[in-house]
């Protein structure tokens, strides 16, 4: 007889919250095991932070249930107070106490004798590399150092779950990736179940084991970062993770005519308006026609001509915009390194058909 799996560290069932007749959180369900980082990702106003507040207990849901380690902590009648939920909170403003030292901030929520508290503070100071700042005050620290203090304080009581609401948004962009990586390593070491709220796809892709993509109060797609990026549920989901090009057409006999030839679009009735979505990095310039680069492969399909509108160098790549001869559509191609053709230059383009997504135009969420 196989061993029974433990319940999820955090489980949310059919959570709902209504404000002024509008469902801000609408039938949201998910589960997070210990040691997993789950990102609740979506645009501003989609219900991410409200979901976090309901789990933390600072707001009350209208429908649904919340469980920790299989134990009900809140439904529409029963409610365990926030301070008794074994849930840590970390917000974007860090909320450090300015009159307390770094060590005193970390120790603030700890219980027990002074020796045990001192040992836990010392342990965490070492893990966040702030031992030498033990007696410093928050105003004397950099933004990255303050973030590490806030993280250590949130983890000090060994919460079973840590809720993080846009915790890196106040940091200098150059620091964010390093701080994210340090934070992720510490969270994994502590085996904490983490729910991270963010509106930044890059942050979710870098941090998450699982992403819950949220829109209009609902979770519209969930899965590993790779799966959401490479198999988006609709046009809006594809566009949330990167810039996209859209070729529009109409289905006829399971085919849709585009500048790049006919696309197979089976499963869509004749007359259906179709969006064929492709990311700029998968729009290829046919350098072979200018006597340079490899010849196109069969998956590249039919070349189409466009005229350069403008080109910009972005550091690691160049972004070139083309106006297509076929229908005047503007398409963007990203090219590694420096490539800055002059406006008005005609060029031939190809697309990676195996990297295109086909969606009905109606309800695409654009």
N, C-alpha and C positions, 0 to 999 in steps of 0.2 A: 504493500500500500504506500503510495507516494506521500511525501510530507506535504502538509497544507501550507500554501503560500501565505505570508503575513498580509494583512490588509494594507492598502495604500497609506502612506503617512498622512496625506491630505486627500479627501474626496469631497467633491462638490456635486450635488445632484439637483438638476432642474432649477437652478438659482434664478430668481427674478426680482427686479426692483423697478417700480413705476414712479415717475415724477411728473406731476401736472398732466396725467393721462397718457404719458409717453413711456414706453418700456425701454428704460436705459440699459438694463440687463435683462435679457430675454432667453429663458430656458437654457442657461449655461451649465454644462456638466463636464467634469474632467477629474482625473486622479493623478497624484504625483507620489511615486515611491521615495523612500529615503535615499538621499544621495543624488537625486536627479534635479537638474535645473530646467524648469519649464518657463518659457517666455510667453507672456500674454502681449501680443503685438497688434498694433492697429493705429489708425489716425486719431488725432485729438477728438474727444467727444464720443468715442465708440463704446464706452462703458468699461474700459480697463480699470481705471482707478476706483470706480464704484464697486466693481467686483472685489478688488483688494480690500476696500473698506468693509464690505460685508463679511469677508473671511476674518478680518482683524477684529470684528465686533464693534467697530465704531459707528456702524450703521446697521439697520435691521432689514432683512429681506422681506419681500411680500410673498414670495413662494420659494420652495426648495429647502434643502437640508445641507448641513456641513458636518463632516466627520473628520476626526483626527485619530489615526490608528484604529479605525473601526468604531470609535465611540462618538455618538452624536454630541456635538457641542452647540448646535443651534438649528432650530427650525422656526416656524412662524409663531410658535408659542413658547417653547423652551429656549433658554439662552444662557450659556455660561459667560460670565463677564470677561472682557478682553484680557485682563491681567491674569486670569486663570487658564488661558488657552494654550500656554507653552508655545506661543507664536511670537517671533521677533519681528520688529518693524525697522525699516531703513528708508529714509526719504531723501529727496534730492537736495534739501537744504542742510542735511546732516544733523541739525538741531542739537549741537553740542552745547553744554552749559559753560558759558564764558567765564564764570567765577570758579570753576573747578579745573584742576590740572588734568593732564591726559590720563594719568592713572586713576584719578578720582572719577572722571567721566566713565571709564571702562568699568569701574567697580560699582557704579551707581545702582544697577539693578540686581546686584548679587546678594544672596543671603548666605547665612552660615557664619562661622567664626572668622576672625580677622586673618588668621594664618592661611585658611583655605582661600579666602578672597584675594589675598596678596599673591598666593601662588598662581591662581588663575589669571590675574592681571599680568604677572610677569611672563607667564606662558604666552598670552596673546600679544603682548608687546614684542616678544621675540618673533612671533609668526608674522606680524605686520611690519617688522623692522623699525620699530620706534622706541627701542629700549632707552636710547640716549635722550628721548624727549619725555621721559616718565613724569618729570616735574614741570614741564612746560605747560603754558596755557594755550587754548585754541587760537587766539589771535596771533600768536607767534609762529603758527604753522602754515605751510603752503596748502593750497586746495587739495592736492593729492594726499598730503599727510592727514588733513582733517577727515578726508573720506576714509582713510584706513582706521582712524580712531573710531569713527562712527560704525564701521564694520565690526571692529573688535568689541565695541560696547554692545552691539546687537547680538553677537555670538557668545558673549561672556556667560549668560545664564544657561547655555547649551539648549537653545530652543529646538524643538523638533521640526519646526517650520520657520523659514525666514521669508518675509514679504518685502520686496524691494520695489519702490516706486520711482522710476526714472533716476536711479542713484548716481549716475555719472554725468547727468546733463549740465551740472554746474562746473565741470572741469574743463580746463584748456584742452582743445582737441588733440594736441600733441601728446598729452598725458593719458588720454582715455584708454588707448589700447593696452598700455602697460598696466594701468590700474585694473582694468577688466581682467587681464590674465592673472594678476596677483590675487584678485578677489575670487576668481573661479577656482584657483588652486586651493585656497584656504577653505572655501565652501565644500569642496570635494573631500578635503582632509577631515573636516568636521562631520561629514556624512549627513549634512542638513538637506532637507527637502526645500527647494527654493522656488518661489513664484516671483518672477521678475517682470515688471510692467515697463514697456518701452514703446516708443513710436518709431524707433530707428531700426530698420531691417538689418543693417550692418552689425549692430549690437546684438540683436537676437541671433543672427547667424553665428557670431563669434562665441556667444555664451551658452546657447541652449542645447540641451539634449532633445527637447521637443518644443515646437512652436505651436501656439494656438493663435491663429489669425482671426481677429475680431473685427466686425463691421456692423454698425447699427444695432449694437447690443447683443449680437449673436456671434458664436464661433462658426465661421464659414469654412475653415479648413484647419486640420491639425496634422502634425507629423514631424519627422526629422527635418532639419533645415534643408538638406539635399533634396528631399522629396518635394517640399513646398516650392523650392526654387525651380526644379526641373519638371514638375507636374502640377502647375497652378490650376486651381479649380475654375477660374474664369479670368477674363481680361484684367479686371481690377486687381486680382491677386498677383498676376504676372507683373503688372505695372507697379505694384507696391514695392517689389524687391529690386527693380532697376528700371531705367528708361526703356521704353519699347517703341518699335515701329509697328504701325497697323496698316495692313493692306485690306481694303474693303472690296467686296464682290458679292455676287449673287449666284446661288447654286442652280446649275442646269445639268440634268442627267448625271448627278453625283460629282460634278466638276465645278470649280469656280475659276473664272478667268482672271488673271492678274498680269502685271507687267512681266512677270517671270514665268509666264506660261500657265497652263491649267493645273490647278491643285485638285487632288483627290479629296473630296469632302463627302464621303458616304455617310448615311445616317441622317442627312438633312434633306428635307423636302425641297423640291424645285421651287424657286422663288425666294428661298430663305436668304436673308441678308447675313453675310458672314464677315467676321473679323479674323484675319490671319495675322497673328502677333509674332514678332521676332525681335530679339534684343540686338542693339547696335553691334555687339562683338561678333554676331553671327551673320552680319551683312558684309559680304566680302567684295573687295575691289578686284576686278579681273586684270591684274597687272600683266598677265600673259599676252593680252592684246597689245600691250606696249613693249613686248619683247622681254619681260622680266617676270620672275616668279614662276611657280609651278602651274601647269595646265589645270583647268577646272576638272573636278571629278564628277561622276554621274549624279551624286547626291546634291551637287551645287545647282542643278537644274539649268534653266534657260537664262542666259545673261540678258540684262535690260539696261538701256542707256539712261543716264541722268546727267545733269549739269550741276557743277559745284556752286552752291549758294554762298557758303563760307566754311572756313576751317579754323579750328582753335587747338592750340597745344595745351594739354592739361597736366603735364608733368611726366607721367608714365605712358601716356597715350595721346593721340590726337583724335578729335571728334570732327568729322567732315559731314556737312549737310548737303544733300543732293535734291534737286527738283527733277522728278522723273518725267521723261518724255511721254510716257503712256497716258497719265491722267493728271499730271501736275502735283502729285503727292510729294510731300517732303519726307525723305528718309535720312536717318543718321547712321553713320558707320564709325565705329571706333577702330583705330589703327594703332598698333604698338609703335612707340617711339615718336619721332618727329615726321609728320607727313602733312604738308600745308600747300596743297594745290591752289592755284589762283581761282577766284570766282569766275564763272563762265567757262571753266574747263570741262569739256565733255568726257565722261568716263563710263565704262561698262561695269555693272554690278551683278553679283550673284548672291543667292541666299542659301543657307544651310536648311534644306527642307526637313531634315531630321531634327532640327532645333526649332521648328515653327509650332505654334499652338493655334488651334482652330476653334473658335467659339461663335455661337450665334450672336449677331450684333445686338439683338433685343435682350435686355437684362444683363448686358455685359458689365454693368456697374461703372461705366466710364463717366 
